[in-house]
Every structure is written in C-alpha cells, then in structure tokens.
Amino acid sequence: MTRAEGIRKRAASYQDALFAKIDAAYGRIDPLFNNAGLGAPAVPLEDLEYEQWSAVLDTTLTGAFLCTQAAFRRMKSQSPCGGRIINNGSISATAPRPLSAPYTAAKHGLTGLTRSTSLDGRPYDIACGQIDIGNAATDLTEPMRTTGVLQADGTIEREPTIDPAHVARAVVYMATLPLDANVQFMTVMATKMPYTGRG
C-alpha cells in the first residue's frame, strides 16, 4: 500500500466513524461546520517540503471535502432533505500573507469547494456558505499580538485581533437562517488589521 492509499484509507475510516456517531445520536445532520485547518512553516516557497505542503492540503481542503461529501449524502437523502454547510475560509484566499503558499492554496481551494457545493446542493435544499476570518485571538494568532508577523513589505508588525466570540456569533447567524436564505461569503475581521493593504 502506498502512503497516499494509507492516508485515504485512514481518512475514510475516520469519516465513517464520525458520521456513524452522528447518525446514531441524531438520525440526521442539519448543519456542518468545516473548521479544521493547518498551516506550514513560513519558509520560502522553494524550501517548502512536499510533506509540509501535503499536510496542509490534506487537512484544510481534503478534510473539508470528505466531511462535505458525507454530510451532503445524508442531507440529500434525509427527510425532509436539506441542510447547511459552512466552511471556515480565510482572508488569505484573496490576500495571502508572505511565505504562505500551502495555506493560501488550500483556502483558495476551499472557496471553490464552497461555490461548487452551493451550486450542487440547490436541488436538495443544501445551502453552503463560507466565513473568512481575520485575526481571531487564539493560541495560533498569539504572535500577531506579541512579536508580530511578516508583512508584504518585509517588515515585522504586530496586528490587532478580535474576540473569537464575534466569529462564533457570525457562524451561528449563518447556521440559523432558513434554508431559502444563504450567506454565501462573510468576512469577520479585526477592523484595523492590514487586510486591504496586503499584497
């Protein structure tokens, strides 16, 4: 068995186990929030290891696809049919940070998955949207507030962050809309972060 085959087999096993628990506990699935993501070290593109690239794409994009696929099947066949899928995208999908090729590519891919799922879900009342988050204050963004992060002009600058509760409220808003309404894309970000000036 190749490495790729082994990864696919493990992913399918995890997916089956997760959705079997959902089936047993609830009998249906109405919302799915694809929130898993992974970054790679901020190194020059030419120094990035294939394994680093692959890990980010496998977690951030392929993981979302596998969960979307499993949820879509259930949402399509349950009675009444339908449901909502929300993908955790990123501002990086449109304005990347320096030295972030794997993460940026994965989030671009996630935007494509959001659009395709939204289109393919229409006949079955499956809505799909994406929330792009900018600088929520988590352990992962701690360097933004303390030591600073690399900017497009080569400087290291500290950036403002927001309380993750603001993001949670936005996701709840998206999730609780009736299925005849959809937030296709939403951006929630720190007001003073250098988003519009990036790139």
ZILIN-V363132 format. One record per backbone hydrogen bond with DSSP energy under -0.5 kcal/mol. NH is the residue of the N-H (numbers start at 0). CO is the residue of the C=O. If there is no record, write none. Layout:
nh={NH:NH}
co={CO:CO}
This chain:
nh={5:6:7:8:9:10:11:12:13:14:15:16:17:18:19:20:21:22:23:24:25:26:26:31:33:33:34:42:46:47:47:52:53:54:55:56:57:58:59:60:61:62:64:65:66:67:68:69:70:71:72:73:74:75:76:77:81:82:83:84:85:86:87:88:88:90:92:93:94:99:103:104:105:106:107:108:109:110:111:112:113:114:115:116:117:118:119:120:121:121:123:124:125:126:126:128:129:130:131:131:132:133:134:136:137:140:141:143:144:144:145:147:148:150:153:156:156:158:161:165:166:167:168:169:170:171:172:173:174:175:176:176:180:183:185:187:189:192:194:197}
co={1:2:3:4:5:6:7:8:9:10:11:12:13:14:15:16:17:18:19:20:21:21:22:83:31:85:32:40:43:43:44:48:49:50:51:52:53:54:55:56:56:57:60:61:62:63:64:65:66:67:68:69:70:71:72:73:74:124:29:126:31:128:33:86:130:132:89:90:90:96:99:100:101:102:103:104:105:106:107:108:109:110:111:112:113:114:115:116:117:118:120:121:120:82:124:84:183:86:129:185:130:187:132:161:135:137:138:140:140:141:141:142:156:154:150:148:154:143:134:162:162:163:164:165:166:167:168:169:170:171:172:173:177:181:129:131:133:189:192:194}
